[in-house]
Amino acid sequence: QVQLVESGGGLVGPGGSLRLSCAASGSIFRITSMAWYRQAPGKQRELVARITSLGTTHYADSVKGRFTISSSRDSTKNTVYLQMNNLKPEDTAVYYCNAFEGLEQKWGQGTQVTVSS
């Protein structure tokens, strides 16, 4: 089975940048795509960006041009990154790493991103 461990959240001022990382270990050969979701207080969890095993990417309209998803892989783990630039207060949320292991979804524990002056 796949395990996901996130890192990189924190507090940043408007216009600042953060980079989130998510390391996937275990049955990484079964991963077909990885993604970042976020959930703000009182709101539903939403897709931020996804990258497939072929490198195809998809972004939510609200983050296009500001966020970049990328990935790297070695023999023991897949790592997906989310570079977030020009952050806005409305980007404040808990960010969750997601992976499709075959047809089954896996989730990380979440990392808080707070954008505030």
N, C-alpha and C positions, 0 to 999 in steps of 0.2 A: 504494500500500500504506500501511497504518497503522503509525506508529511511536509507541511509548509511552515516556515518561520520567517516572520517579517521583522524589519528594522528600519530606522531612519526617520520616524515621525518627530514632531516637536513643535515649538512655537516660533513663528516667524512674522515679521511685519509685512504689511501690504507691499506688493512689488518684489518681495523676496523669493528665494528659491529653496527647495528641498529635494532630496533624492531618497526615494523609498527603495528598499531591496526586499526580495522574497526568495529564499532558498528552498527549493524542493528537493527532497531526498526520498529514497525508497525506490519504488517501481517507476522510475522516471521515464523508462522506455514506453510506458503506457500513456504518457501525457500527450494530448493532442493540441491543447491550447492553454495559455495562462492569461490571467487578467487581473486588473485592479477594479474593485468596487468601492463605493463609499456610502456611508450612512450618517446624515446629519440628525441632530436631535429632532424628534417629531416627524421625520421624513422617512420614506421608504429607501431601502438600499438601491443604489443605482450603479450601472456599469459606467466606469470611467474610461477604460482602455483595455483592449484585448490584443494579444499576439498569438498567432498560430505556430505550429511546429514548422511551417513553411516560411514563416517570417511575415505573413500578412498581418497588417495592423488595422485596428478600428478604434475610433475615438468618439466619445460623446461630443456633441456640438459645443457644449459649454467649455470644453477644454482644448479644442482644436487650436493649434498654433501656439499653445502655451505648455502643454504636457507632451512628453515623448516616452513611449514604452519601448523597451529593448530587452534582449535576453542574451544569456551566454550559457554554455553547457560544457561540462567535462564528464568524465566517466562515472562520477558519483552523484552529481547534482546538476539541476537546472536552476539558474538564477534569473529572475525577471526584475527589471528596474523600472521605476517611474520617475523621470526627471520632471519636476514641476517648477516652472518659471512664471514670473509675473503673477504670483499668488494673490488671490483676492479673499476678502473676509468670507464670501460665500463658498469658498473651497474648504472651510472648516468642517471637519467630519472625522469619523473613524474610518480609516482606509483598510480594506480587507483584500488579501491576496486570494485568488481563486485559481483552481486548476481542474481541467477535465481529465480524469484518469479513466480512459475508455469513455463510457457513458455516465460515469459517476462523478459528481462534483465534490471537490475538497476545498476547505476554507482554512485560512490562517486565523490567528487569534485577534488580529486587528491592531492597528497602530494609530494613535491620535495625531491629527494635524490641526493646529490652531493658527489661524491667520488673524492677527490683531495688532493694533498699534498701542 
